[in-house]
Amino acid sequence: MEVDILKNLVKDINRYKAHKKFKDNEIVYETLLAHTELTYKYFIKFWQSKNSDEIFDRFCDVFWQKEDIDNELKNKAKNLLKEIIMAIPIFHDIGKINPNFQVQKLNVKEFKQNDKYLNSKHSFLSSMLYMEYCRDKLYEQSEDVIVDLLLEFILYNGYIIERHHSKLKNMKEFKDNISFNKDDFFVKLKQTINDSEDYLNKIEFANIDFQDIIHKLSKISINEDEVNKKTIQQGIYLSIYIRWIYSLLVASDYYATSEFMNEADFSETADLNDIDKWDSVYENTDLLKNIRQYQQERYPISDEELNTVTDINILRSEIFCEVEEKIKANADENIFYLEAPTGSGKSNTAINASFKLMQHDKRLQKIFYIYPFNTLVEQNLEILEKVFADNEDIKQNIAVINSITPIKVSEKDLNDNEEKDVYQKALLDRQFLNYPMILSTHVSLFNIIFGNRQSDVLDFYQLANSVIVLDEIQSYKNKIWAEIICYLKELAKMFNIKIIIMSATLPDLDILSRFQAQAVNLLESPSRFFAVDCFKNRVKLNCDLLKIDKDNILDKLKTHLKQYLKSDKKILIEFIKKKTAHDFWVDLQENEDFKDVQIEYLSGDDSIAERKRILDKVKKATDTIILVSTQVIEAGVDIDMDIGYKNISKLDSEEQFLGRINRSCKKEGIAYFFEVDEASNIYKDDVRLSESIVLKDVNMQKILELKLFDEYYKKVLETTMGKYSYHFDEFIKDISDLNYKSIATHMKLIDDRQDMVQIYIIRNLCVDGEILDGKQIWDSYVDLWENGRKTMSYAEWKIELSRITSKMNNFIYQVSKHNLHIGKFYEQMGNIICLEDGDKYFTKDKFNREILYIKN
């Protein structure tokens, strides 16, 4: 299909403009036809680069699998559906023929205002013209049975066009806008078009009734109490289809506009098309050489020999090799579970599994490593940079995508090209995830999959033909576990995605998935590894402190600690409440009995640099050191402590904590559990805090000791299914209604905190040997906002902003607005309040938020 469609529709189409820019102090216009051609070019480019014909075929198969129609008619319907999809980028901006748009938005002198158009918007008009064209084409060329199959897709595609500059909201709102009330906007706009002389052929909207299209929506509607296999799958497939085409259109439109604005072609894509090169470097590392030698000489060892192993590297190699075998045997599957003990080398095993999947299926083009926290993203980036230390080309193709990492700009490109092109390319790469290997967070990924903002959905097409490693997915609220696994299974099937879900404490999510194929367990029997002394008995458990009254437990903790002060032990104490942790740390600092002991405090308030300083100090310590921490210590932090104390919470959190104790299995570890703060006050609506499945229960103590997590999660999942089945039904109803706004709210991993405010505290810090002047960084940030756009292109400005905000994160803290007393402050930009004299907000060089709540 070509853009000539528009030439045959609109008189003298070249007089209409799509965009404008200033060059040499003059306005330069881009014609509507030129922009359409560029958008179509990028749409085809992205369609082809993502093997979208295969994705499209799978959608057609599932959409029409129940239809009693012969293959010839199905193929004809498929060809026609693809044709009307390809018309989407051609029609997406045709509504800019609205003379009010030309006058008000672009100031094109040859046009005059026309009040009959009611406003200057163009997307809804584009949608109307698209639907009219496709409906006319459908009725002219097709049998009734094909019309019946495709009519609803005209409406869905029209919705995509109508929303391409906005959020995806609710399909019902779009349907309601197509009203037949004579006083409504739709009818008035139809009449205006009918009366217009700007078209080569009369567009008789009045004779075209959209009711039959709208009626097709009822095909996927479900009753509140009716949730079955068909409605689940069909609803999910359709919601994925709309997100997919929407993201392709928005990406194409964005790239086309960037090409005009920057006078540069940005059609180069960055996918992982040479996995053998990456794997060769990986296989040449000392770690892999040792594993391969073990694989040839000893793997697999018997259960009897496994139970006597004392070298943890043997266990890691066994797990690595078994997972590799399972991957090779099941490489055509989509969902994989990797449940293995903490410290068993899951990160390295996942890298190898990802590479093996890509070597088996050359269509796979990207790898996403997804973690619960930014700190784990940074930690795993360090691992990858060590693996590929001698290969700069590969390291340049690994990108961190989060809120605290600057946008990646290639120094080579800066030296070889004009800066404006390089900055724009770098910005596009970041916005559209145009990297072969990406490290990011659960929140970022879930925004792409479930969010409804344009900035969320525009990356959705990039998930196709990828490997996604999801680490510690159980760390988020279990009320949406069923929704997560059900949606991921269907998405993986449609998009040819390989998803590895891994954790030391991984629930059998298949129990929650409805009517769907089972995932592949990459370890046939994880319990055989958990049962090995090296993992099971590396830390002894002691729950005696749980018998101490909460009012006395902190004093008892200090007394209990004294027995280890001259033992050269590394001691970890985890609290689940930040204030309790901070106050206990201060108390230890001021206690005479602890004056000769190194004491550190780690919390979510610490910057990456401060966190690195603390963890490096702990790792290098040879004398007794005490690390007081919040829950940030639990997931994946690579430290090896001797003694642990923990405020109880969820059983899987206790196991994650145990993974920080005697991690190397070379010593004797012990962990004491206590309770001063109740976890139910912190983790809301989490069934894992039921009285019968927390560590105060003797049976749970035995389960944790013996690592019988199957028994634990059986109780958790039974409770989850009973308590939150209605919640899942609501999700499926929103999916079936194409209510993207409700879906986004439902699946938000971290609830928006309207009661929080960001505080920027001016002080001087030393980060990686560099002195950061907090005031200078703040002033640069303000200047960039106030003056940067006058001297920089938008892309360069965004990149500089990402660099500044990356440094600012060392000075920013989130605090509650409730009872906040900050008095006079230095300056405010947006929702960030800047405070001078920053040192006064710190106690022993640690942020003390309580000072902000004291009235002066």
C-alpha angles and dihedrals in degrees: 000000000000136000089250084095087080094048088058092048107045127046114242092352093180091074091067119090130211105187142000136208138179119248124171088350092303132107114248117193130207113213120236090240093052092051091047091052091051093047090050090049092055093042090056090043094054092041091056098040091055095048087242095168088070092047090048092051091052091051092051091049094053095040093054103026092113096043115110095224129126120251094250092061091043090053091049090050090048093052092048093047090053089049093055090045089055088052091062097082089043094055099031095100102022088111088074086085082083100117090217089060091050092050103036102033102032104020093227104178099209093064128076131209114267113196092194088076087062095211143012098255121123111183098078091046089050089052093050093050091047094051093046091051094047095044091050091048091048096052093045097051108028145074118243092256091057091046087054091052098047108035095087091052090059087060094046092049090047088054090052091054093046091053100039093108094039146045123293102249127158126333089214091065090055092047090049090052088061090074129161096208107121092227095054127101095247095057093045091050091048090054092048090054092045090054095044123108093201094095128082091216125037109255104214100196089159090067095049117082115202092191093094090056093047090048089062089069089074087068092082099033116119135194120250091251098040114090116151141146096276097049093045095050099038092048093049093046092052094046089051092048092055093045090048097051091040091054092047091051096046092047092048092047092048094048092046092052091047091052091055095043094048101030090229136113113241098180095118111112127203111216131147100261098151106053091154089066092052092044092050091057090046094049090052094063118106091242094057093042089056092047092049091050090051090047092055097042108035115005123145107031122190124261089249092055092042091058091056097049115124098171108086091202089067090055091047090051092049091052092045093052096044092050090049091052092048092049093051092048094048103030093131092061121093111212124052131179121210112189112174136146122274111270093026096118100258093157093056092042090052092052090054093044090051092051093047091051090051092048090053095047112036090190089074108100111169141039122212119193107194124192135179096240139032090237090062090048090057092044093053091045087060089052092052093045089054091049092051096031095133098044114075093177091061094043090053088058095056112088135185112216113195142105096272104046120086119242109270114248121185111234089202091056090048090055095045103041145038110283096234091059093046094049092048092048090049091050092048091048090054096044094047100035092243096173132105095229123030131186116197146135135275089247092057093047094046090050088057093047100038109012121107103206117107089239089057100046099041090080095049096099089058091069091070115109095007142126115236122193111197113196122199097351089165089069089085130075112299093216088084100040092103092050091049097052096040093052095042092053093055093041091051091051094050097041100037091242123163109211122192111193111193140177143133087244106037120166117219094255090183087079088065098044114097121230092331135132117271120255123241116257106219091204113051092210115010089179091070088065096041088053094057112106090234089068106018099047103028088101123038115213125226121184098172092111089062086074091063118098113253092239092060102034099094093055089045089051092055091049091047092051093057093075089068101044095100097035100089087235128152107232126197122195118186125194124183095215120066096215093051091050093048094047093047091050091051090047092053091048091055096041113106092216091062100042095110095047127093108241126185133178125211125188142150088268091069119102120235089257093052091046090051091049092052096046093046089052092050092049093050096043116119097175128058112299130177121207115194111196148167123228090290087090094064110074117066100321107155104225130123114216130177104210129031136193120185139180102229121248127140119358093236088053089054090054092048088052091050087056088070092056121083088345093170093050089226098115139029117276132193132187127198121201125208140160127228100139123040113238092211089069090057106034104052122204094001113145090203088078095064111130093245096055105044127090095264085075112086092219091056090051088057092046091053092046093050094036092235094160093154089067091046095049092045087064092043095050094045089054092044093052092049098043101039106032089107088053091056091048090054089053093051090048090053090047092050092047090048088234097162094173092059092043090055092050093045094051100042107131095201118033117233111258106216089175093062129094132188118240121197111201117201115224139118120266136183111224119179090337093310121114110227115203105209095200094049091049091049093048090049089051092051092046091050091055095044102038110008097090090056093062105025138059115250092253094050089046092052091049093049088047090054090051093050094045090050089060092041090061087075088066104035126099131180113227135171119259090216110112090346113166112185100146116192115009134193099238145326129223115183107311094340117101115199119212127195127213089042098179092072090067091060131081114202088345093306124113110257107197091184089076088066090061098052115102113235 
